[in-house]
Amino acid sequence: MTETAPETTPASASVSASSCAPAPAPRPEPAAEGPFAACVLCQEPTEYPRSAKGVTLCPVCEWQEAQRTACSG
């Protein structure tokens, strides 16, 4: 019988796919009750309060934005 050497991978292969994406911005807590902020893209109500700072997106636009900015590979 012959023994096989364990496979080794280059150091660059161990880089995770998430390392090419920027760190996500802090997200506001979802609001329990209205008034809700309008989505900046489609003007639909979001799950965030109107007082939330920054860009507020509805779940559909948030998912589409994540698809556009995801790493391809």
ABEGO torsion letter per residue (X at the ends): XBBBBBBBBBAAAABBAAAABBBBBBBBBBBABOBBBBBAAAGBBBABBAABBEBBBBAAAAAAAAAAABBBX
